[in-house]
Amino acid sequence: MKTKFGNLKINSNATQKILAFAGLIVLIIVFSIASPHFLKFSNIKGILLSTAVNGVLAIGVTFVIITGGIDLSVGTGMTLAGVMTGVFITNMKMPVPLGVLLGILTGALIGFINGIGVAKLKLPPFIATLGMMQVTKGLSLVISNAKPIYFYETPNFTKISTDSVINRLIPGFDIPNAVLIMFILALIGGAILTKTIIGRYTFAIGSNEEATRLSGIKVDSWKILIYTITGVFVGIAGVLMSARLNSAQPAIGTGYEMDAISAAVIGGTSLSGGEGTMLGAIIGAFIISVITNGLRILSVPQQWQMVVTGAIVIFAVYADILRRRKA
């Protein structure tokens, strides 16, 4: 029975990823036919850059969703991490590597506090991270005095996102560093999920938290660690966003949490917990970016873009419910 169920789960996950990838290809074909500008390199590069940040957030939030939790603070947490990176590098004149590290640690601290709230204070993940969303949003505005922090004195900082190491190795392939970093992080995240004890306990907690606790595993400690890992990815996303814009924008970030969660769900991560892959999260992030970019090129109003994205998320969640019923 266990073997059959395991095979069914693997096939179900594989099917979800195949369908998501097929959907991505269909979207690219449709928008390419609808607009001759869609496949221009400048537009493709823009899609890649926008996917990089959302993809990193989707990778991070996938960990939490697999445990059966949620993190609504990833968007504004990214903003606070970017603002703190600006404070360390521009205001406090720290070296860029140290400022970047401290910015990432800011994200990790946000995740750690979320983990404490969920695991130790027994707050529902929705409430704990919703509160943190507001806290980080407010702190970003307070710390920056509601003004952008620019990196004009450290021009090398922007190269973290916009430069292209790949183009230097293979001339003509001007793929931004942010995209390369996203794929590297996806590989690291995938390795953590499939090759380490952290990954095994992440799936175990999401599949049956009580059984995992009764087996002697310290569920609370592992939850705190998992939320902290999510925070690390949030911090990296904050650095990438700030480097891409050459500034830390304190008002940006709201709405990114929905894009990240949507990307994870579209890619096959179950909101019920126990299922999810990094490859699926990346595919989902590309789907969100392609839809947003394609609708923008076709001059579809932003409010309708939100309607389309929301409808796709509803469909993805419903498809996941049907898939789990069959399983």
ZIKARA-V949311 format. One line per field, one symbol per residue. ss: DSSP state (a for helix, b for strand, c for the rest). phi: phi as a letter, one per 30 degrees, with the letter a starting at -180 (. if undefined). psi: psi as a letter, one per 30 degrees, with the letter a starting at -180 (. if undefined). A space follows every 50 residues. Layout:
BEGIN
ss->???
phi->???
psi->???
END
This chain:
BEGIN
ss->caaaaaaaaaaaaaaaaaaaaaaaaaaaaaaaaaccccccaaaaaaaaaa aaaaaaaaaaaaaaaacccccccaaaaaaaaaaaaaaaaaaccccaaaaa aaaaaaaaaaaaaaaaaaacccccaaaaaaaaaaaaaaaaaaacccccbb ccccaaaaaaaaccaaaaacccccccaaaaaaaaaaaaaaaaaaacaaaa aaaaaaacaaaaaaccccaaaaaaaaaaaaaaaaaaaaaaaaaaacbbcc cccccaaaaaaaaaaacccccccccccaaaaaaaaaaaaaaaaaaaaccc caaaaaaaaaaaaaaaaaaaaaaaaac
phi->.dddddddddddddddddddddddddddddddddbdddcdeddddddddd deddddddddddeddddjcabdcddddedddddddddddddchdeeeddd dddddddddddddedddddcdideeddeddddeddddddddddchibdcc cddbdddddeccdbdddddbejcdceeedddedddddddddddccbdddd dddddddadddddddjddeddddedddddedddddddddddddddhaccd cdjdjddddddddddddjddddjiblbdddddddddddddddddddddid eedddddddddddeddddddddddddd
psi->eeeeeeeeeeeeeeeeeeeeeeeeeeeeeefeeekffegkeeeeeeeeee eeeeeeeeeefeeeeefgaljfgeefeeeeeeeeeeeeeeefhlkeeeee eeeefeeeeeeeeeeeeeeefhkkeeeefeeeeeeeeeeeeeefhgkkjl hefiffeffeefljeeeeejkfiikkeeeeeeeeeeeeeeeeefflfeee feeeeeejeeeeefggkieeeeeeeeeeeeeeeeeeeeeeeeeefgljjf flekffeeeeeeeeeeggkkfflfklleeeeeeeeeeeeeeeeeeeeghk keefeeeeeeeeeeeeeeeeeeeeee.
END
